[in-house]
Amino acid sequence: MTLSNSENLTDLLQKLYDRTTEAMFFFAANGQILSMNEAAKQIIEPKVYEKMLEGEADSMCFTCRGFTSEDEQMTCVSCFMSKPQQTLSSFQLFLETKDLGVQPYSATYQVIDEEQGISALMLRNLTRQTQTAEVLNQKMRVKQVIQAQENERKRISRELHDGFAQEMLSSLVDLRVLKYMDVNDKALEKLRQTEGSLMRLLDEIRHLSVELRPAVLDDFGLEAAFRTHIKGLEKNYGLIVHFNSELKKKRYEGEIETVMYRIGQEAILNAMKYAEVEEVFLTLKEEQEILSLEVEDEGIGFDVNDFTPQGTGLGLYGMKERVELVGGNLAISSSADEGTKIQVEIPVGKERATSENHNS
């Protein structure tokens, strides 16, 4: 359809003015409001609206809470209406609305008649975009914190293993050499006691190193890391973990492997501490580009809807938060005397899933 004359254009512009969801205000040179559309009327407090209708100069100030500058989020310094002949496009403005409180808007201030000093202000609500940006920024901050924690864990773990553990091992070798030298029985017994103490301390350091950040996770992947972790649990605590995995040496994005390992580690720890069981079942698999983890026990269970966090681990919220950061889902089912099942699913179709040549 082609516009035949200016009347058609005027009619369309009137319909746009009446029906658009963007608030539109027309101002005289002194800031007096000449007109506003229905969308604008809907967001203005009734008392403020009355003052606007009375033609009070700068009545916009009754509802405006300032615009965003390079220095402040909301400021009135160098107000966009202080220079009526200046056109400004795409800036953020805050209004006190009648129902929703202070709301952010994307604004355009346009001079439409320089001779008479008439200008127009057009506003588009940014609440949804702002909320989306805040959620995204929060997720990015959490992700950065978690990554920093894992990097620091890795650094300390390597330092314990390659520094302290190696130095202690060297000291043990020296002690064993002394045992074969010409020493009396009393000194030999003391050497043996010291050797035993150092051996226990060395085991503790190695265990702590693995708990902080198992090198096998970075070097060989999820399945190897879980097998090492399970071996340590069975040796140190007597917990039996029935582990079923078909991943073998398959690798995934580092962040995904870390999330899966931490969730599995926490779930097994919780079962060991609170479920009052001696056996836990852990399954790790990938089907149709979905990597899944399942940890199940037949313990005392708990009420998922009325659970008070215990201990200093990730907790249910921490688990959920980590899984969501990599686009996955976490499901927890439990009830009294029925055991607990924790299921994690993370899409890996677009991730760098590779074979055993991942680190070659």
Salt bridges, closest charged atoms under 4 A:
ASP11 OD2 - LYS15 NZ 3.59
GLU22 OE2 - ARG124 NH2 2.44
GLU96 OE1 - ARG65 NE 3.79
GLU150 OE1 - ARG213 NH1 2.83
GLU150 OE2 - ARG262 NE 2.95
GLU150 OE2 - ARG322 NH1 3.41
GLU152 OE2 - ARG155 NH2 2.65
GLU159 OE1 - ARG155 NH1 3.08
ASP162 OD1 - HIS161 ND1 2.85
GLU195 OE2 - ARG176 NE 2.66
GLU195 OE1 - LYS179 NZ 3.00
GLU211 OE2 - HIS229 ND1 3.62
ASP218 OD1 - LYS154 NZ 3.90
ASP218 OD1 - ARG213 NH2 2.57
ASP219 OD1 - ARG158 NH2 3.80
GLU223 OE2 - ARG227 NH2 3.20
GLU253 OE2 - ARG352 NH2 2.99
GLU257 OE1 - ARG251 NH2 2.75
GLU279 OE2 - HIS242 NE2 2.91
GLU286 OE1 - LYS250 NZ 2.77
GLU324 OE2 - LYS320 NZ 2.38
